[in-house]
Structure formats: structure tokens, C-alpha cells
């Protein structure tokens, strides 16, 4: 698939989606496989720097609900609050208990306090595994730090938080 590369096949699979078309191709593969998780190590889903629409974020959410993803790298995707809302769909149902996220990078996505509330669903449902959270470079204001801190109360594994 053009633009879709597999890197590091040893302990994990790194999916670098280099265009919006790759999201559509990835979703098509999921449907063709009837959403059967592969018996492979967790994925890194890397979409850094791609402009994404809310629909694309919904596709990513669906991908997260079907495949073991340990790292979600979506910095500078300009998803906005609507994209964060769509991304959070898989974190608000029974699927969320099987998520393995260790790293979430949503920096530079034009998120406001509204979008950050949806991001907090990720924080809450990944509290047992989330080690790195980067939400820097968004338009959330000073009050968000206390909101994030409140949601991190039950996370004992977080080692890096970037809200700058």
C-alpha cells in the first residue's frame, strides 16, 4: 500500500500513515478482516503531521478498538475538538477495557477545553497502562492542568506529562 510502511517487525509493528488515504486503506483492511485482531505484538499508530478530519479520527478510533495499539502518535494533525470527540468513541464503551495505550501524543491539535474533556476519556480508560501523555501546544488554557491532574489521580504508571 502506498505510504503504509511496516517498520520494526520484532517486538512491535510501527504503522506510519503518511496520508489521509492511508487511514481509509487501513479501515478497509479492518473490514475485510472482519475486525479480527491479529496475533501480533502491539502497534504504534503514527499519523504525526497529517491533517485529519473528524471522520478520520472516527476511523482511528475504530482501528484502536480492533487492534492492539500501544502508541498513538497524532501530533500536529489539526483535529480540533470535533476530531477529539470522534477519537474518544472507542474509549467510552466496553472495548476500552482491552486498550493497551502506553503513549498518547495529541500535541498541536488545536484542542480547547472542550476537546480536552474527550481526551480525558483516554486518560481515564488507560490509567493502568498510560506512561506518556503529551497535550502540549493546544489552546486549553491554564485551568486544564488541574483538570488533567484530577483525571490522573488513579494512574500510577505515568512517567511523562507535557501540557506546555
Rosetta blueprint (number, residue, H / E / L):
1 X L
2 X L
3 X L
4 X E
5 X E
6 X E
7 X E
8 X L
9 X L
10 X L
11 X L
12 X L
13 X E
14 X E
15 X E
16 X E
17 X E
18 X L
19 X L
20 X H
21 X H
22 X H
23 X H
24 X H
25 X H
26 X H
27 X H
28 X H
29 X H
30 X H
31 X H
32 X H
33 X L
34 X L
35 X L
36 X L
37 X L
38 X L
39 X L
40 X L
41 X L
42 X L
43 X E
44 X E
45 X E
46 X E
47 X L
48 X L
49 X L
50 X L
51 X L
52 X L
53 X L
54 X H
55 X H
56 X H
57 X H
58 X H
59 X H
60 X H
61 X H
62 X H
63 X H
64 X H
65 X H
66 X H
67 X L
68 X L
69 X E
70 X E
71 X E
72 X E
73 X E
74 X L
75 X L
76 X L
77 X L
78 X L
79 X L
80 X H
81 X H
82 X H
83 X H
84 X H
85 X H
86 X H
87 X H
88 X H
89 X H
90 X H
91 X H
92 X L
93 X L
94 X H
95 X H
96 X H
97 X H
98 X H
99 X L
100 X L
101 X L
102 X L
103 X E
104 X E
105 X E
106 X L
107 X L
108 X L
109 X L
110 X L
111 X L
112 X L
113 X H
114 X H
115 X H
116 X H
117 X H
118 X H
119 X H
120 X H
121 X H
122 X H
123 X H
124 X H
125 X H
126 X L
127 X L
128 X L
129 X L
130 X L
131 X L
132 X E
133 X E
134 X E
135 X L
136 X L
137 X L
138 X L
139 X L
140 X L
141 X L
142 X L
143 X L
144 X H
145 X H
146 X H
147 X H
148 X H
149 X H
150 X H
151 X H
152 X L
153 X L
154 X L
155 X L
156 X L
157 X L
158 X L
159 X L
160 X E
161 X E
162 X E
163 X L
164 X L
